[in-house]
Amino acid sequence: MIELADDCRLAFCVGVGGVGKTTFAAALGLREALRGRSVLVLTADPARRLADALGIRGIRNEASDIALPNGARGGELHAAMLETKASADDIIRRAANDAARAQRVLDNRIYQAFSNTLARSHAYAAMERVHETVNDPRYDLVVVDTPPAQSSIEILDAPVRLVSFLDQRVVRWFVQASGGSAQGSRGTLAQRLLRVVAGDSLVSALTEFLTEMSFLQEGFSVRANEVRDLMRSDDTSFVLVSSADSVGLQAARSVAAELVARDFRLAHVVFNRAFIAEAALSGGGRLEYPERLAGLAPKLAAMHTALANEQARKRSNIEAFCRDYPVRAWALPEATRMLGNPSALAAWMELGRPQPALT
């Protein structure tokens, strides 16, 4: 049975697209809720798949309560989808500690473009949301469904990038120049050059934005460092979700290497669609078919052989991966029905098998 450690407060589900990562994140959150924990599943993937996995109409920035299957007694399950603009606005309001200052940032045209359109603003908002929810006493565990691989790495790097951005010399130049200090001469020159290229209005908006953000730097830096430290702590687990085919495993190795390079703890790897639970593929004897299917026996036998060979390849791929990354590994079967509600998710998770032994 796939379970997180009892003291795990934060779990990141990472992996490439198309391997069932969001479905697994929903199932993992449900499994932990059934163990008695209060769980928030937070998706940072803008594709909106989490609502489909949980069988509800939609998920918004504010957490929704999800009913446990068949009146099961346990903890609580909640789900939310990171809406970049709404989350970014909340971040500014909390960090500013001054309504007028917060409004100046929110009204700034540079901020509006940044919070609505830039990919990294999504990553920054995600990390701030992680900080908020992990420290929310309502939740024992936060499960984060990250976007596909490269975007997930953007999210994982966001704390360091945010602190670095706010400390860039060009930012200090603009701020010093706006204050008219002697040290701001280079910033003043940079402003003049940029005004020639971009115009006074845009540069003024940029200067105002950077000036206001400089006042918020300390709070952002503190929270970013706290999230960075939490991501490397024993309270956090990274769960890599992959398919078991050769292409999927190659991509999984790349993601695993990225995690290791950042000193993140890869706690579990989950191989989705690794076997067919209903098919008796392990027997080596001759299959017997009803008389009415006798004419199809050769084709059925060929299909059985093909499935057995495919499963053997997947088993070999999984074993090779586990030799390189000796962490707890699991295999999940092909789903034979839609996993669009908590009852189906719970039944699917029950079929999970520990690896590398796949029988």
C-alpha positions as CSV (number, residue, x, y, z in Angstrom):
1,M,0.0,0.0,0.0
2,I,1.4,3.4,-1.0
3,E,1.6,5.6,2.1
4,L,3.7,8.6,3.1
5,A,5.6,8.8,6.4
6,D,3.4,9.8,9.3
7,D,5.5,12.9,9.9
8,C,5.4,14.1,6.2
9,R,3.9,17.5,6.0
10,L,4.5,18.3,2.3
11,A,4.6,16.0,-0.7
12,F,5.4,17.0,-4.3
13,C,4.2,14.8,-7.1
14,V,6.6,15.3,-10.0
15,G,7.0,13.9,-13.5
16,V,6.4,14.4,-17.2
17,G,3.0,15.0,-18.7
18,G,0.7,12.2,-19.7
19,V,1.7,9.6,-17.0
20,G,-1.3,10.1,-14.7
21,K,0.5,12.4,-12.2
22,T,-2.6,14.5,-11.3
23,T,-4.7,11.4,-10.9
24,F,-2.1,9.9,-8.6
25,A,-1.8,13.1,-6.6
26,A,-5.6,13.0,-6.0
27,A,-5.4,9.3,-5.0
28,L,-2.5,9.9,-2.7
29,G,-4.3,12.7,-0.9
30,L,-7.4,10.6,-0.6
31,R,-5.3,7.6,0.8
32,E,-3.8,9.9,3.4
33,A,-7.2,11.4,4.3
34,L,-8.6,7.8,4.8
35,R,-5.7,7.2,7.2
36,G,-7.1,10.0,9.4
37,R,-5.2,13.1,8.2
38,S,-6.5,16.5,7.1
39,V,-5.1,16.8,3.5
40,L,-5.0,19.6,0.9
41,V,-4.3,18.6,-2.7
42,L,-3.0,21.7,-4.4
43,T,-2.6,21.5,-8.2
44,A,-0.2,24.0,-9.8
45,D,-1.0,22.5,-13.2
46,P,-3.2,24.9,-15.1
47,A,-4.7,22.1,-17.2
48,R,-7.5,21.6,-14.6
49,R,-7.3,17.8,-14.4
50,L,-7.7,17.6,-10.6
51,A,-11.4,18.3,-10.7
52,D,-11.9,15.5,-13.2
53,A,-9.9,13.0,-11.0
54,L,-12.0,13.9,-8.0
55,G,-15.3,13.9,-9.9
56,I,-16.3,17.4,-9.1
57,R,-17.3,20.3,-11.4
58,G,-14.5,22.6,-10.8
59,I,-11.7,23.6,-8.4
60,R,-10.9,27.2,-7.6
61,N,-8.1,29.1,-5.8
62,E,-10.0,28.6,-2.5
63,A,-10.0,25.1,-1.2
64,S,-13.0,22.9,-1.8
65,D,-14.1,20.1,0.6
66,I,-14.2,16.6,-1.0
67,A,-16.4,13.9,0.4
68,L,-14.7,10.7,1.3
69,P,-16.0,7.6,-0.5
70,N,-19.0,5.7,0.9
71,G,-19.2,7.6,4.1
72,A,-15.8,6.4,5.1
73,R,-14.5,7.7,8.4
74,G,-11.1,9.2,8.4
75,G,-9.6,12.6,8.1
76,E,-10.6,15.4,5.7
77,L,-9.8,15.9,2.0
78,H,-9.6,19.3,0.4
79,A,-8.6,20.4,-3.1
80,A,-7.5,23.7,-4.6
81,M,-6.2,24.9,-8.0
82,L,-3.5,27.6,-8.0
83,E,-4.9,30.6,-9.9
84,T,-1.8,32.7,-10.6
85,K,-3.4,36.1,-10.6
86,A,-5.6,35.6,-7.5
87,S,-2.7,34.0,-5.6
88,A,-0.3,36.7,-6.6
89,D,-2.7,39.4,-5.5
90,D,-3.1,37.6,-2.1
91,I,0.6,37.4,-1.7
92,I,1.0,41.2,-2.3
93,R,-1.7,42.0,0.2
94,R,-0.2,39.8,2.9
95,A,3.3,40.9,2.3
96,A,2.7,44.6,2.1
97,N,1.2,45.1,5.6
98,D,-0.2,48.3,4.2
99,A,-3.3,48.6,2.1
100,A,-2.2,51.6,0.2
101,R,1.2,50.1,-0.7
102,A,-0.4,46.9,-1.7
103,Q,-2.9,48.7,-4.0
104,R,-0.1,50.6,-5.7
105,V,1.5,47.4,-6.6
106,L,-1.7,45.8,-7.7
107,D,-2.5,48.8,-9.9
108,N,0.9,48.9,-11.5
109,R,0.9,47.9,-15.2
110,I,4.2,46.0,-14.9
111,Y,2.8,43.9,-12.0
112,Q,-0.4,43.2,-13.9
113,A,1.5,41.9,-16.9
114,F,3.9,39.9,-14.6
115,S,1.1,38.3,-12.6
116,N,-1.0,37.4,-15.6
117,T,1.4,36.3,-18.2
118,L,4.9,35.3,-17.2
119,A,5.5,31.6,-16.6
120,R,7.7,32.2,-13.6
121,S,5.1,34.2,-11.9
122,H,3.1,31.0,-11.7
123,A,6.1,29.3,-10.0
124,Y,6.5,32.2,-7.5
125,A,2.8,32.1,-6.7
126,A,3.0,28.4,-6.2
127,M,5.8,28.5,-3.7
128,E,4.1,31.3,-1.7
129,R,0.9,29.2,-1.7
130,V,2.9,26.2,-0.4
131,H,4.3,28.4,2.4
132,E,0.8,29.5,3.3
133,T,-0.8,26.1,3.3
134,V,1.9,24.2,5.0
135,N,1.7,26.7,7.9
136,D,-2.1,26.5,7.9
137,P,-3.2,24.6,11.1
138,R,-6.2,23.2,9.2
139,Y,-4.0,20.8,7.2
140,D,-1.7,18.0,8.4
141,L,-0.4,17.4,4.9
142,V,-0.2,19.3,1.6
143,V,0.1,17.3,-1.6
144,V,1.3,19.4,-4.5
145,D,0.5,18.3,-8.1
146,T,3.2,20.0,-10.1
147,P,3.0,20.8,-13.8
148,P,4.8,18.6,-16.3
149,A,8.5,18.1,-15.8
150,Q,10.2,21.4,-16.9
151,S,7.5,23.6,-15.4
152,S,7.7,21.6,-12.2
153,I,11.5,22.3,-12.0
154,E,10.6,26.0,-12.4
155,I,8.4,25.7,-9.4
156,L,11.0,23.9,-7.3
157,D,13.6,26.6,-8.2
158,A,11.2,29.5,-7.5
159,P,12.3,30.3,-3.9
160,V,16.0,30.7,-4.9
161,R,15.1,32.6,-8.1
162,L,12.8,35.0,-6.3
163,V,15.4,36.0,-3.7
164,S,18.0,36.3,-6.5
165,F,15.7,38.5,-8.6
166,L,15.0,40.9,-5.7
167,D,18.8,41.2,-5.0
168,Q,19.9,41.8,-8.6
169,R,22.1,44.9,-9.1
170,V,19.9,46.2,-11.8
171,V,16.9,46.3,-9.4
172,R,19.0,48.2,-6.9
173,W,20.2,50.6,-9.6
174,F,16.6,51.5,-10.5
175,V,15.6,51.9,-6.9
176,Q,18.6,54.1,-6.0
177,A,18.1,56.2,-9.1
178,S,14.4,56.9,-8.2
179,G,15.6,58.1,-4.8
180,G,18.2,60.5,-6.4
181,S,21.1,59.1,-4.4
182,A,24.7,59.5,-5.6
183,Q,25.0,55.7,-5.7
184,G,22.2,55.6,-8.2
185,S,24.2,57.2,-11.1
186,R,24.5,54.0,-13.0
187,G,20.8,53.3,-12.4
188,T,20.0,56.8,-13.7
189,L,22.0,56.1,-16.8
190,A,20.2,52.7,-17.3
191,Q,16.9,54.5,-16.9
192,R,17.8,57.1,-19.5
193,L,18.8,54.5,-22.0
194,L,15.7,52.5,-21.4
195,R,13.5,55.5,-21.7
196,V,14.9,56.2,-25.2
197,V,14.0,52.6,-26.2
198,A,10.8,51.9,-24.3
199,G,9.3,55.4,-23.5
200,D,8.8,57.3,-20.3
201,S,5.5,55.7,-19.3
202,L,6.8,52.1,-19.3
203,V,10.0,53.0,-17.5
204,S,8.2,55.0,-14.8
205,A,5.9,52.0,-14.2
206,L,8.9,49.7,-14.0
207,T,10.7,52.0,-11.6
208,E,7.6,52.3,-9.4
209,F,7.1,48.5,-9.5
210,L,10.7,47.7,-8.5
211,T,10.7,50.4,-5.8
212,E,7.6,49.0,-4.2
213,M,8.9,45.4,-4.5
214,S,12.1,46.5,-2.8
215,F,10.1,47.3,0.4
216,L,8.6,43.8,0.2
217,Q,11.9,42.0,-0.4
218,E,12.6,41.1,3.2
219,G,9.3,39.3,3.7
220,F,9.6,37.5,0.3
221,S,13.1,36.5,1.1
222,V,12.2,35.1,4.5
223,R,9.4,33.0,3.1
224,A,11.3,31.8,0.1
225,N,14.1,30.7,2.3
226,E,11.7,28.9,4.6
227,V,10.1,27.1,1.7
228,R,13.6,26.2,0.3
229,D,14.6,24.7,3.7
230,L,11.3,22.9,4.0
231,M,11.8,21.3,0.6
232,R,15.1,19.8,1.8
233,S,13.8,18.7,5.2
234,D,12.7,15.3,6.4
235,D,9.2,16.6,6.5
236,T,9.0,16.7,2.7
237,S,8.7,13.9,0.3
238,F,9.1,13.9,-3.5
239,V,7.1,11.3,-5.4
240,L,8.1,10.7,-9.0
241,V,5.3,9.4,-11.2
242,S,6.3,7.7,-14.4
243,S,5.1,5.3,-17.0
244,A,7.0,1.9,-17.2
245,D,7.9,2.1,-20.9
246,S,11.4,2.9,-22.1
247,V,10.5,6.5,-23.2
248,G,8.8,7.2,-19.9
249,L,11.7,5.8,-17.8
250,Q,14.2,7.9,-19.7
251,A,12.2,11.0,-18.9
252,A,11.9,9.9,-15.2
253,R,15.7,9.5,-14.9
254,S,16.1,13.1,-16.1
255,V,13.6,14.4,-13.5
256,A,15.2,12.2,-10.7
257,A,18.6,13.6,-11.6
258,E,17.2,17.2,-11.3
259,L,15.9,16.4,-7.8
260,V,19.1,14.8,-6.6
261,A,21.1,17.8,-8.0
262,R,19.0,20.1,-5.8
263,D,19.4,17.9,-2.6
264,F,15.7,17.0,-2.6
265,R,14.8,13.7,-1.1
266,L,13.2,11.3,-3.6
267,A,11.0,9.2,-1.3
268,H,8.9,7.2,-3.7
269,V,8.7,6.4,-7.4
270,V,5.4,5.2,-8.8
271,F,5.1,3.4,-12.1
272,N,1.7,3.9,-13.6
273,R,0.0,1.6,-16.1
274,A,2.7,-1.0,-15.3
275,F,0.5,-4.1,-15.4
276,I,-3.0,-5.4,-16.0
277,A,-4.5,-6.5,-12.7
278,E,-7.1,-8.8,-14.2
279,A,-4.9,-10.6,-16.6
280,A,-3.2,-13.8,-15.5
281,L,0.0,-13.2,-17.3
282,S,2.4,-15.0,-15.0
283,G,1.4,-18.6,-15.7
284,G,3.6,-20.5,-18.2
285,G,1.1,-23.2,-19.1
286,R,-1.1,-23.5,-22.1
287,L,-4.3,-21.4,-21.9
288,E,-7.6,-23.2,-22.3
289,Y,-10.5,-21.4,-24.0
290,P,-14.3,-22.3,-24.1
291,E,-15.3,-24.3,-27.2
292,R,-17.2,-21.3,-28.7
293,L,-13.9,-19.4,-28.8
294,A,-11.9,-22.2,-30.2
295,G,-11.6,-20.4,-33.6
296,L,-10.2,-17.4,-31.9
297,A,-7.7,-19.3,-29.8
298,P,-4.6,-18.5,-32.0
299,K,-5.3,-14.8,-32.0
300,L,-6.1,-14.8,-28.2
301,A,-2.9,-16.7,-27.6
302,A,-0.9,-14.2,-29.7
303,M,-2.5,-11.3,-27.7
304,H,-1.6,-13.1,-24.5
305,T,2.0,-13.5,-25.6
306,A,2.3,-9.9,-26.6
307,L,0.9,-8.7,-23.3
308,A,3.2,-11.0,-21.4
309,N,6.2,-9.7,-23.4
310,E,5.2,-6.1,-22.8
311,Q,4.9,-6.7,-19.1
312,A,8.3,-8.4,-19.0
313,R,9.8,-5.3,-20.7
314,K,8.2,-3.1,-18.2
315,R,9.4,-5.2,-15.3
316,S,12.9,-5.1,-16.7
317,N,12.7,-1.3,-17.1
318,I,11.5,-0.9,-13.5
319,E,14.2,-3.1,-12.1
320,A,16.9,-1.1,-14.0
321,F,15.5,2.2,-12.7
322,C,15.3,0.8,-9.1
323,R,19.0,-0.3,-9.3
324,D,20.0,3.3,-10.1
325,Y,17.6,5.0,-7.6
326,P,17.1,2.6,-4.7
327,V,14.0,4.3,-3.1
328,R,10.6,2.8,-2.3
329,A,9.0,2.0,-5.6
330,W,5.4,1.0,-6.6
331,A,3.5,-0.2,-9.6
332,L,0.0,0.8,-10.4
333,P,-2.2,-1.1,-12.9
334,E,-3.9,0.0,-16.0
335,A,-7.3,1.4,-14.9
336,T,-10.2,-0.6,-16.4
337,R,-12.7,2.1,-15.6
338,M,-12.8,5.9,-15.3
339,L,-11.0,7.1,-12.1
340,G,-13.3,10.1,-11.8
341,N,-14.5,9.8,-8.2
342,P,-13.0,9.0,-4.8
343,S,-14.3,5.5,-4.6
344,A,-12.6,4.5,-7.9
345,L,-9.4,6.2,-6.8
346,A,-9.4,4.3,-3.5
347,A,-9.9,1.0,-5.3
348,W,-7.2,1.7,-7.8
349,M,-4.7,2.5,-5.0
350,E,-5.5,-0.8,-3.3
351,L,-4.0,-2.5,-6.3
352,G,-0.6,-0.9,-6.0
353,R,2.3,-3.4,-5.8
354,P,5.7,-2.8,-4.2
355,Q,8.6,-3.0,-6.6
356,P,10.9,-4.3,-8.0
357,A,9.1,-7.6,-7.6
358,L,6.3,-7.5,-10.2
359,T,4.3,-10.7,-10.3
